[in-house]
Amino acid sequence: MEYLPSLQQEFDELKPSLFELLAEQQLSDLLPPSIRYILAVATHRHPRYLLRILNSYDEIYALLSLVVERYYLRTFGGSFTENFYSLKRERVLLTKNGEIPRAQLGAPGPVREALKLRTSDVWKNLLVLVGIPYLKRKLDEGYDIHAAPQASLIMSGGPRYNPGDDLPPNPTIRQRLLHYYKWFLRNIYPSVNAAYYFSILAFNLAYLFDNTKYSSPFLWLIGTRIRRLSSADHRAIASILDPKPTPGSGPGGAGARTRPGSGLLGLLSPQNLYPQLLTSLRYFLPASIFALKFLEWWHASDFSRQLARKATEVLDLPAPVAAGMTPPSEKRKAAAAAAAAAEKQQQQQQPSSPTLKSALKSTPPARTRIQPPISATSYLPIFTVPLPPPDSDVASACPICLNALTNPTACQTGYVFCYVCIFHWLNGEHQRQLDFMNGEGAGAAWADDDLEGGEEGNKGVDGDGDEEEMKKSRSRRGKWESGKGRCPVTGRRVLGGTEGLRRVLV
């Protein structure tokens, strides 16, 4: 397919094939999301310094791209990615068919200077290379936010699409502009977007069959086409990149002595550092592509796993120790020892009272009060459930219903529950939550104490009072959080609600 135009007319060796142009365009389109991903990963580690840059990524990338593309267009005659594929941009002459094959063969140097991009052509190409892609990204983002009806966003309470949005009675200029902008995105932009892609497709097909010299409608508008670098172009680029000798710098000449500002300090000067930094990007791009392919091979091959396994075989790491956590068996032993010590102390204080001694024996040890987690927004305690004891029969049961796990589902905190239990719990509809908030059940040590105090107070007021008043006085609404949207064990917020649950394959 690369030599398809040669079947119709004389072969033009400087005309790139459509597949070269598509490969260059794909590489150019991959640069912005790749840099954004790297910046997002770095922002997670240093949000204080990079968060504002990430929020204004499109504007900053457009500004940097403007600087880089302007330098490459003026120096190498093509964009950054086009120079990687040995392509350039040149003006189209207003002659028959825009071709001068004899002059191209006889005098390639003067022809190159005649077709070289002028200053006005450079700014037109910058508009096509930087301005139009930036505008396209912003319009696509605005369409996704204001015009595209996303069911997931509507169900989760995000931005809603309402075709009947009207202006307020006395709108401001900003409200009017935003209203017209939304109307444009909903009614006109889909047609403009479709025409944009259809025009590019039509020019690509025409370029493939050599019916046009332009591979894009925007290049046709500015009168510029893409060509391969010729021998004259390579010589001109080499002369630009090579250091220019100073007059009289030959052996024994007047310029043999070192001039002020030359050497290392001359290389670090602003006028030399700017072009050297931008020129080094020509070597950074293939090096980054090679590094990416090497990382893909490293993670896909078995060599990395074998090397990591051999490296860990010689390491004798101690078992991990979690500070601040005591096994439940030791907690029970410590509580029993404390209760025995307290009983022995009371017996020593009153040894002559057999009735009191028997009462102390029959009294159960005091139960330690567990502090519930506190919400950071409402500052209310959160209702949670304790984990089953590890040495009991229900150690592998669901912490919510205390029954055998049915369809095990893992929460984001790592705890496993029954799917039905955790689904209703995150929605705030589990029966245990409802009973607790209504004051009809406890479920935790702190809840039992709170409930007992409430019951004693109610009994002391009126034993035959109204049942509705009794329920209102026993209700914990407004005093506790039911744990809706939170992990039942830790009380931490579960991102995504029920969509953040994952099934466990046993």
Secondary structure by P-SEA (a helix, b strand, c coil): cccccccccccccccccaaaaaaaaaaaaaaaaaaaaaaaaaaaacccccaaaaaaaaaaaaaaaaaaaaaaaaaccccaaaaaaccbbbbbccccccccaaaaaccaaaaaaaacccaaaaaaaaaaacaaaaaaaaaaaaaaccccccaaaaaaccbbbbccccccccccaaaaaaaaaaaaaaccaaaaaaaaaaaaaaaaaaaaacccccccaaaaaabbbbbcccaaaaaaaaaaaccccccccccccccccccccccccccccaaaaaaaaaaaaaaaaaaaaaaaaaaaaaaacaaaaaaaaaaacccccccccccccccaaaaaaaaaaaaaaaaaaaaaaccccaaaaaaaaacccbbbbbbccccccccbbbbbbbccccccccccccccccccccccccccccccccaaaaaaaaacccaaaaaaaaccccccaaaaaaaaaaaaaaaaccccccaaaaaaaaccccccccccccccccccccccccccbbbbcc
